Amino acid sequence: MPVTMNIAKTVIFKTPKVLLQGLCGVAVMGMLVCTAPSLSHANTSRIKDIVNIESVRDNQLIGYGLVVGLNGSGDSLNNSPFTQRSLVSMLERMGVSVAGQNLNTGNVAAVMVTATLPPFTNQGSRVDISVSSLGDADSLLGGTLLVTPLMAADSEIYAIAQGEISVSGFTVQGEGATVTQNIPTSGRIAGGAIVEREIDFKLDELKQVRLALKNPDFTTARRIANAINGFTSANISQAENSASVVLKLPSNYDGSIVDLITDIEQLPVQPDQVARIVISERTGVIVIGSDVKISDVAVAQGNLTVSVTETPQVSQANPFAEAGETVVVARTDIEVNTGAGKLATIESGVTLQDLVTGLNRLGIQPRDVITILQAIKAAGALQAEIEVI
């Protein structure tokens, strides 16, 4: 069977001046997409979309429980001793003694239950939960989660979970084949947990809060502070660093800090960002941010194709030979092709669209573009950060 390794095509181009004055370019499986920036309005965002309020956050909850009602797809009690012990303990709490008995049910599964407690959730509210198998259960389809306390990092119980599990996956098995769709050993219960304890946090009693930027940047932080001060005509906001802006409640303000946040969170601000190129070598995705610049540089990419063909032959003795042995003789054919190079020239004043169009016409694949960008960065001609994920 022939084996061919196609390394690349030869590309030589020169890219002077400024590139990428616009939005982003994305390369996915050989296709580069670029959207030109809109000139009709500034690229602004609301303050509420680019910051988080300090201490206003979600809290993670976790619990251990049992799922019953499975149609023989639960844990094997011999292989999951924690499931058996939990089942025995639960039955004893309900007045059923099974001490010393040999339990052999396949309708029970041990699960881990997780939930996210939103900020300011009131007692008695319901939150969604996720249920995931802990043992060797085949499926949680049709199961019911029994009462499960959900704890936070402080080991305090904040919610109680129970209900019928909704599973989107399934497994069908026969003697010769098995079909599995999605993940049948995990599911969700919409509104499956009732909040029993509230987070003790009084936001309206604070005299100042910090606005945490989702994408830290000094310029953006200062623009947020200036927008707030200009709106209120008072010096109540100050950029503390690239990641936070301090917001103080004025002494003559007729309202709480919650009212002030409501007043300023709709203010438009134009976020700034560092010139960055994000590369995913696993999927071949390239995202090029705005303000990326490339100095005058020439790039040549070699083209080398190596073809390895194996054609083994069988050698055996003649029909009337007194002695002989049949053997397989290897035959390998290796062909090296350097290919013909292509020359592409990009004149001054190139845009991201020009670069994308040129690379697509030359048949440059995303992984080749990744190598080109990294080489340009190593040469010092790319004024941007390269982040590999």
VEXVEXFI-780164 format. One record per residue (C-alpha): residue in three letters; y, z, x; residue number from 1. Coordinates in steps of 0.02 Angstrom, whole numbers. Example, Ala and Ser with C-alpha at 12.3 -4.5 7.8 and 13.67 -1.06 7.14 Angstrom:
VEXVEXFI-780164
<atom 'ALA' <-225 390 615> 1>
<atom 'SER' <-53 357 684> 2>
***
This chain:
VEXVEXFI-780164
<atom 'MET' <0 0 0> 1>
<atom 'PRO' <168 -49 77> 2>
<atom 'VAL' <293 90 108> 3>
<atom 'THR' <476 40 121> 4>
<atom 'MET' <619 150 180> 5>
<atom 'ASN' <789 77 138> 6>
<atom 'ILE' <917 177 235> 7>
<atom 'ALA' <1080 92 181> 8>
<atom 'LYS' <1191 -60 188> 9>
<atom 'THR' <1316 -95 323> 10>
<atom 'VAL' <1492 -55 264> 11>
<atom 'ILE' <1652 -64 365> 12>
<atom 'PHE' <1816 -23 283> 13>
<atom 'LYS' <1985 46 327> 14>
<atom 'THR' <2073 163 207> 15>
<atom 'PRO' <2253 204 251> 16>
<atom 'LYS' <2382 311 160> 17>
<atom 'VAL' <2351 426 13> 18>
<atom 'LEU' <2197 429 -96> 19>
<atom 'LEU' <2153 516 -255> 20>
<atom 'GLN' <2323 546 -337> 21>
<atom 'GLY' <2251 575 -508> 22>
<atom 'LEU' <2111 662 -595> 23>
<atom 'CYS' <1935 665 -528> 24>
<atom 'GLY' <1807 536 -478> 25>
<atom 'VAL' <1626 570 -520> 26>
<atom 'ALA' <1475 484 -442> 27>
<atom 'VAL' <1315 502 -541> 28>
<atom 'MET' <1158 405 -494> 29>
<atom 'GLY' <1251 259 -419> 30>
<atom 'MET' <1396 252 -542> 31>
<atom 'LEU' <1572 313 -500> 32>
<atom 'VAL' <1689 354 -643> 33>
<atom 'CYS' <1876 381 -627> 34>
<atom 'THR' <2005 421 -759> 35>
<atom 'ALA' <2186 386 -722> 36>
<atom 'PRO' <2307 529 -752> 37>
<atom 'SER' <2416 528 -906> 38>
<atom 'LEU' <2600 507 -869> 39>
<atom 'SER' <2660 552 -1043> 40>
<atom 'HIS' <2646 739 -1022> 41>
<atom 'ALA' <2618 866 -886> 42>
<atom 'ASN' <2446 934 -852> 43>
<atom 'THR' <2480 1104 -927> 44>
<atom 'SER' <2366 1240 -995> 45>
<atom 'ARG' <2395 1395 -1096> 46>
<atom 'ILE' <2398 1560 -1003> 47>
<atom 'LYS' <2254 1623 -1111> 48>
<atom 'ASP' <2145 1480 -1048> 49>
<atom 'ILE' <2169 1510 -862> 50>
<atom 'VAL' <2168 1701 -851> 51>
<atom 'ASN' <2064 1850 -904> 52>
<atom 'ILE' <2136 2017 -955> 53>
<atom 'GLU' <2084 2158 -838> 54>
<atom 'SER' <1947 2269 -914> 55>
<atom 'VAL' <1929 2154 -1064> 56>
<atom 'ARG' <1755 2092 -1026> 57>
<atom 'ASP' <1577 2080 -1089> 58>
<atom 'ASN' <1444 2209 -1051> 59>
<atom 'GLN' <1262 2167 -1016> 60>
<atom 'LEU' <1125 2259 -1111> 61>
<atom 'ILE' <938 2264 -1077> 62>
<atom 'GLY' <785 2341 -1157> 63>
<atom 'TYR' <595 2342 -1156> 64>
<atom 'GLY' <498 2318 -1317> 65>
<atom 'LEU' <344 2253 -1405> 66>
<atom 'VAL' <321 2096 -1508> 67>
<atom 'VAL' <184 2099 -1641> 68>
<atom 'GLY' <116 1973 -1765> 69>
<atom 'LEU' <67 1841 -1638> 70>
<atom 'ASN' <-77 1727 -1685> 71>
<atom 'GLY' <-188 1769 -1538> 72>
<atom 'SER' <-57 1710 -1413> 73>
<atom 'GLY' <-7 1882 -1352> 74>
<atom 'ASP' <-43 1975 -1190> 75>
<atom 'SER' <-219 2004 -1126> 76>
<atom 'LEU' <-227 2193 -1125> 77>
<atom 'ASN' <-346 2193 -977> 78>
<atom 'ASN' <-222 2093 -873> 79>
<atom 'SER' <-66 2180 -939> 80>
<atom 'PRO' <-92 2369 -928> 81>
<atom 'PHE' <90 2404 -971> 82>
<atom 'THR' <66 2317 -1138> 83>
<atom 'GLN' <-85 2424 -1179> 84>
<atom 'ARG' <2 2586 -1130> 85>
<atom 'SER' <156 2540 -1232> 86>
<atom 'LEU' <47 2500 -1382> 87>
<atom 'VAL' <-48 2664 -1369> 88>
<atom 'SER' <114 2762 -1349> 89>
<atom 'MET' <193 2678 -1501> 90>
<atom 'LEU' <40 2712 -1611> 91>
<atom 'GLU' <35 2894 -1558> 92>
<atom 'ARG' <219 2916 -1604> 93>
<atom 'MET' <175 2850 -1776> 94>
<atom 'GLY' <31 2972 -1796> 95>
<atom 'VAL' <-112 2853 -1752> 96>
<atom 'SER' <-225 2918 -1614> 97>
<atom 'VAL' <-315 2785 -1513> 98>
<atom 'ALA' <-350 2888 -1358> 99>
<atom 'GLY' <-508 2831 -1271> 100>
<atom 'GLN' <-526 2678 -1382> 101>
<atom 'ASN' <-554 2504 -1312> 102>
<atom 'LEU' <-409 2400 -1377> 103>
<atom 'ASN' <-439 2213 -1377> 104>
<atom 'THR' <-300 2134 -1478> 105>
<atom 'GLY' <-212 1974 -1433> 106>
<atom 'ASN' <-72 1988 -1559> 107>
<atom 'VAL' <45 2100 -1456> 108>
<atom 'ALA' <159 2054 -1311> 109>
<atom 'ALA' <273 2156 -1200> 110>
<atom 'VAL' <448 2080 -1188> 111>
<atom 'MET' <615 2108 -1106> 112>
<atom 'VAL' <763 2103 -1225> 113>
<atom 'THR' <937 2057 -1164> 114>
<atom 'ALA' <1104 2048 -1252> 115>
<atom 'THR' <1289 2032 -1215> 116>
<atom 'LEU' <1404 2161 -1293> 117>
<atom 'PRO' <1575 2079 -1319> 118>
<atom 'PRO' <1732 2182 -1286> 119>
<atom 'PHE' <1799 2292 -1426> 120>
<atom 'THR' <1640 2271 -1531> 121>
<atom 'ASN' <1641 2399 -1671> 122>
<atom 'GLN' <1499 2514 -1715> 123>
<atom 'GLY' <1385 2433 -1844> 124>
<atom 'SER' <1422 2255 -1788> 125>
<atom 'ARG' <1280 2138 -1746> 126>
<atom 'VAL' <1254 2040 -1586> 127>
<atom 'ASP' <1128 1905 -1539> 128>
<atom 'ILE' <983 1948 -1424> 129>
<atom 'SER' <864 1852 -1313> 130>
<atom 'VAL' <679 1897 -1300> 131>
<atom 'SER' <571 1847 -1151> 132>
<atom 'SER' <386 1880 -1121> 133>
<atom 'LEU' <341 2001 -981> 134>
<atom 'GLY' <152 1981 -977> 135>
<atom 'ASP' <34 1833 -991> 136>
<atom 'ALA' <69 1789 -1172> 137>
<atom 'ASP' <54 1605 -1215> 138>
<atom 'SER' <186 1602 -1353> 139>
<atom 'LEU' <301 1715 -1452> 140>
<atom 'LEU' <302 1598 -1602> 141>
<atom 'GLY' <290 1696 -1764> 142>
<atom 'GLY' <315 1864 -1680> 143>
<atom 'THR' <420 2011 -1737> 144>
<atom 'LEU' <513 2123 -1615> 145>
<atom 'LEU' <493 2307 -1652> 146>
<atom 'VAL' <636 2433 -1635> 147>
<atom 'THR' <700 2418 -1456> 148>
<atom 'PRO' <844 2520 -1382> 149>
<atom 'LEU' <964 2418 -1275> 150>
<atom 'MET' <1045 2507 -1127> 151>
<atom 'ALA' <1190 2465 -1012> 152>
<atom 'ALA' <1207 2500 -827> 153>
<atom 'ASP' <1253 2682 -863> 154>
<atom 'SER' <1081 2708 -946> 155>
<atom 'GLU' <1165 2743 -1113> 156>
<atom 'ILE' <1100 2660 -1271> 157>
<atom 'TYR' <1230 2546 -1351> 158>
<atom 'ALA' <1126 2444 -1475> 159>
<atom 'ILE' <959 2440 -1566> 160>
<atom 'ALA' <865 2275 -1581> 161>
<atom 'GLN' <733 2219 -1706> 162>
<atom 'GLY' <688 2064 -1804> 163>
<atom 'GLU' <589 1903 -1814> 164>
<atom 'ILE' <598 1792 -1660> 165>
<atom 'SER' <655 1612 -1669> 166>
<atom 'VAL' <562 1508 -1540> 167>
<atom 'SER' <608 1326 -1506> 168>
<atom 'GLY' <456 1286 -1399> 169>
<atom 'PHE' <271 1269 -1436> 170>
<atom 'THR' <105 1240 -1350> 171>
<atom 'VAL' <-39 1137 -1419> 172>
<atom 'GLN' <-202 1144 -1323> 173>
<atom 'GLY' <-363 1049 -1342> 174>
<atom 'GLU' <-521 1032 -1238> 175>
<atom 'GLY' <-451 893 -1132> 176>
<atom 'ALA' <-263 909 -1139> 177>
<atom 'THR' <-120 1030 -1165> 178>
<atom 'VAL' <55 989 -1230> 179>
<atom 'THR' <199 1111 -1204> 180>
<atom 'GLN' <376 1082 -1267> 181>
<atom 'ASN' <521 1188 -1206> 182>
<atom 'ILE' <481 1370 -1168> 183>
<atom 'PRO' <370 1453 -1301> 184>
<atom 'THR' <373 1622 -1213> 185>
<atom 'SER' <557 1655 -1246> 186>
<atom 'GLY' <664 1655 -1402> 187>
<atom 'ARG' <817 1724 -1488> 188>
<atom 'ILE' <860 1831 -1637> 189>
<atom 'ALA' <1028 1791 -1715> 190>
<atom 'GLY' <1115 1955 -1754> 191>
<atom 'GLY' <958 2046 -1700> 192>
<atom 'ALA' <1043 2201 -1629> 193>
<atom 'ILE' <1155 2328 -1714> 194>
<atom 'VAL' <1290 2409 -1607> 195>
<atom 'GLU' <1270 2599 -1607> 196>
<atom 'ARG' <1400 2647 -1476> 197>
<atom 'GLU' <1572 2575 -1441> 198>
<atom 'ILE' <1651 2552 -1270> 199>
<atom 'ASP' <1784 2685 -1252> 200>
<atom 'PHE' <1933 2581 -1197> 201>
<atom 'LYS' <2107 2592 -1275> 202>
<atom 'LEU' <2200 2435 -1225> 203>
<atom 'ASP' <2350 2471 -1336> 204>
<atom 'GLU' <2386 2633 -1243> 205>
<atom 'LEU' <2411 2548 -1074> 206>
<atom 'LYS' <2585 2519 -1005> 207>
<atom 'GLN' <2532 2376 -891> 208>
<atom 'VAL' <2384 2261 -866> 209>
<atom 'ARG' <2331 2134 -737> 210>
<atom 'LEU' <2298 1953 -778> 211>
<atom 'ALA' <2150 1892 -674> 212>
<atom 'LEU' <2155 1706 -634> 213>
<atom 'LYS' <1993 1614 -668> 214>
<atom 'ASN' <2033 1497 -522> 215>
<atom 'PRO' <2133 1600 -396> 216>
<atom 'ASP' <2283 1510 -324> 217>
<atom 'PHE' <2449 1576 -259> 218>
<atom 'THR' <2552 1438 -338> 219>
<atom 'THR' <2471 1459 -507> 220>
<atom 'ALA' <2494 1648 -502> 221>
<atom 'ARG' <2680 1629 -465> 222>
<atom 'ARG' <2702 1498 -602> 223>
<atom 'ILE' <2621 1617 -728> 224>
<atom 'ALA' <2739 1758 -677> 225>
<atom 'ASN' <2891 1645 -687> 226>
<atom 'ALA' <2840 1578 -858> 227>
<atom 'ILE' <2822 1755 -927> 228>
<atom 'ASN' <2986 1815 -852> 229>
<atom 'GLY' <3077 1661 -916> 230>
<atom 'PHE' <3007 1683 -1091> 231>
<atom 'THR' <3051 1868 -1103> 232>
<atom 'SER' <3213 1855 -1003> 233>
<atom 'ALA' <3156 2009 -907> 234>
<atom 'ASN' <3069 2043 -742> 235>
<atom 'ILE' <2909 2112 -817> 236>
<atom 'SER' <2783 2006 -724> 237>
<atom 'GLN' <2745 1983 -539> 238>
<atom 'ALA' <2612 1889 -442> 239>
<atom 'GLU' <2514 2024 -351> 240>
<atom 'ASN' <2405 1901 -253> 241>
<atom 'SER' <2318 1735 -280> 242>
<atom 'ALA' <2198 1811 -407> 243>
<atom 'SER' <2302 1928 -514> 244>
<atom 'VAL' <2471 1943 -599> 245>
<atom 'VAL' <2540 2113 -652> 246>
<atom 'LEU' <2611 2121 -829> 247>
<atom 'LYS' <2716 2274 -873> 248>
<atom 'LEU' <2769 2333 -1045> 249>
<atom 'PRO' <2961 2339 -1056> 250>
<atom 'SER' <3036 2505 -1109> 251>
<atom 'ASN' <3138 2421 -1247> 252>
<atom 'TYR' <2993 2315 -1313> 253>
<atom 'ASP' <2955 2348 -1495> 254>
<atom 'GLY' <2766 2340 -1487> 255>
<atom 'SER' <2613 2380 -1383> 256>
<atom 'ILE' <2537 2291 -1234> 257>
<atom 'VAL' <2425 2198 -1358> 258>
<atom 'ASP' <2579 2126 -1445> 259>
<atom 'LEU' <2651 2073 -1277> 260>
<atom 'ILE' <2490 1986 -1227> 261>
<atom 'THR' <2490 1895 -1393> 262>
<atom 'ASP' <2668 1836 -1363> 263>
<atom 'ILE' <2640 1767 -1188> 264>
<atom 'GLU' <2463 1698 -1195> 265>
<atom 'GLN' <2520 1536 -1279> 266>
<atom 'LEU' <2646 1494 -1142> 267>
<atom 'PRO' <2608 1329 -1053> 268>
<atom 'VAL' <2581 1333 -865> 269>
<atom 'GLN' <2534 1192 -747> 270>
<atom 'PRO' <2390 1257 -639> 271>
<atom 'ASP' <2380 1207 -457> 272>
<atom 'GLN' <2224 1194 -353> 273>
<atom 'VAL' <2164 1164 -177> 274>
<atom 'ALA' <2112 987 -136> 275>
<atom 'ARG' <1924 996 -148> 276>
<atom 'ILE' <1772 883 -155> 277>
<atom 'VAL' <1616 958 -235> 278>
<atom 'ILE' <1449 881 -187> 279>
<atom 'SER' <1276 911 -260> 280>
<atom 'GLU' <1151 837 -140> 281>
<atom 'ARG' <1006 877 -257> 282>
<atom 'THR' <1071 769 -400> 283>
<atom 'GLY' <1186 651 -306> 284>
<atom 'VAL' <1341 706 -403> 285>
<atom 'ILE' <1512 695 -320> 286>
<atom 'VAL' <1669 768 -399> 287>
<atom 'ILE' <1832 727 -311> 288>
<atom 'GLY' <1981 833 -360> 289>
<atom 'SER' <2163 785 -364> 290>
<atom 'ASP' <2279 787 -212> 291>
<atom 'VAL' <2139 736 -93> 292>
<atom 'LYS' <2209 632 50> 293>
<atom 'ILE' <2125 524 180> 294>
<atom 'SER' <2213 470 339> 295>
<atom 'ASP' <2189 301 422> 296>
<atom 'VAL' <2005 289 464> 297>
<atom 'ALA' <1872 156 489> 298>
<atom 'VAL' <1695 190 432> 299>
<atom 'ALA' <1541 89 478> 300>
<atom 'GLN' <1375 127 396> 301>
<atom 'GLY' <1218 54 471> 302>
<atom 'ASN' <1086 -41 374> 303>
<atom 'LEU' <907 -16 426> 304>
<atom 'THR' <750 -55 326> 305>
<atom 'VAL' <581 -2 392> 306>
<atom 'SER' <428 -71 299> 307>
<atom 'VAL' <256 3 337> 308>
<atom 'THR' <106 -89 262> 309>
<atom 'GLU' <-72 -21 273> 310>
<atom 'THR' <-213 -149 249> 311>
<atom 'PRO' <-376 -65 303> 312>
<atom 'GLN' <-526 -178 330> 313>
<atom 'VAL' <-712 -141 319> 314>
<atom 'SER' <-820 -191 469> 315>
<atom 'GLN' <-1009 -192 452> 316>
<atom 'ALA' <-1159 -257 548> 317>
<atom 'ASN' <-1236 -428 521> 318>
<atom 'PRO' <-1372 -442 387> 319>
<atom 'PHE' <-1517 -460 512> 320>
<atom 'ALA' <-1452 -343 647> 321>
<atom 'GLU' <-1577 -214 711> 322>
<atom 'ALA' <-1447 -74 707> 323>
<atom 'GLY' <-1270 -59 646> 324>
<atom 'GLU' <-1141 51 560> 325>
<atom 'THR' <-1012 15 427> 326>
<atom 'VAL' <-839 76 476> 327>
<atom 'VAL' <-662 60 408> 328>
<atom 'VAL' <-540 -17 531> 329>
<atom 'ALA' <-355 25 508> 330>
<atom 'ARG' <-231 -117 503> 331>
<atom 'THR' <-47 -67 505> 332>
<atom 'ASP' <97 -189 494> 333>
<atom 'ILE' <272 -121 533> 334>
<atom 'GLU' <425 -227 498> 335>
<atom 'VAL' <602 -175 550> 336>
<atom 'ASN' <750 -265 472> 337>
<atom 'THR' <926 -221 528> 338>
<atom 'GLY' <1004 -327 390> 339>
<atom 'ALA' <1173 -409 383> 340>
<atom 'GLY' <1331 -307 377> 341>
<atom 'LYS' <1471 -321 250> 342>
<atom 'LEU' <1655 -301 288> 343>
<atom 'ALA' <1776 -230 161> 344>
<atom 'THR' <1960 -201 188> 345>
<atom 'ILE' <2070 -91 78> 346>
<atom 'GLU' <2255 -119 99> 347>
<atom 'SER' <2388 15 101> 348>
<atom 'GLY' <2429 111 -56> 349>
<atom 'VAL' <2249 128 -113> 350>
<atom 'THR' <2208 229 -266> 351>
<atom 'LEU' <2050 320 -314> 352>
<atom 'GLN' <2007 177 -431> 353>
<atom 'ASP' <2022 52 -287> 354>
<atom 'LEU' <1904 155 -180> 355>
<atom 'VAL' <1780 175 -322> 356>
<atom 'THR' <1783 -10 -362> 357>
<atom 'GLY' <1758 -58 -181> 358>
<atom 'LEU' <1611 59 -154> 359>
<atom 'ASN' <1527 2 -314> 360>
<atom 'ARG' <1544 -182 -267> 361>
<atom 'LEU' <1465 -146 -99> 362>
<atom 'GLY' <1319 -57 -183> 363>
<atom 'ILE' <1352 111 -102> 364>
<atom 'GLN' <1239 243 -176> 365>
<atom 'PRO' <1299 422 -210> 366>
<atom 'ARG' <1200 495 -66> 367>
<atom 'ASP' <1278 368 51> 368>
<atom 'VAL' <1451 415 -14> 369>
<atom 'ILE' <1409 597 23> 370>
<atom 'THR' <1369 554 203> 371>
<atom 'ILE' <1529 451 219> 372>
<atom 'LEU' <1639 591 152> 373>
<atom 'GLN' <1559 721 265> 374>
<atom 'ALA' <1581 608 416> 375>
<atom 'ILE' <1765 579 373> 376>
<atom 'LYS' <1789 766 358> 377>
<atom 'ALA' <1707 795 527> 378>
<atom 'ALA' <1825 667 603> 379>
<atom 'GLY' <1975 764 537> 380>
<atom 'ALA' <2035 621 426> 381>
<atom 'LEU' <1998 706 259> 382>
<atom 'GLN' <2128 833 203> 383>
<atom 'ALA' <2019 925 78> 384>
<atom 'GLU' <1883 1054 67> 385>
<atom 'ILE' <1703 996 45> 386>
<atom 'GLU' <1595 1114 -56> 387>
<atom 'VAL' <1408 1081 -63> 388>
<atom 'ILE' <1316 1157 -211> 389>
***
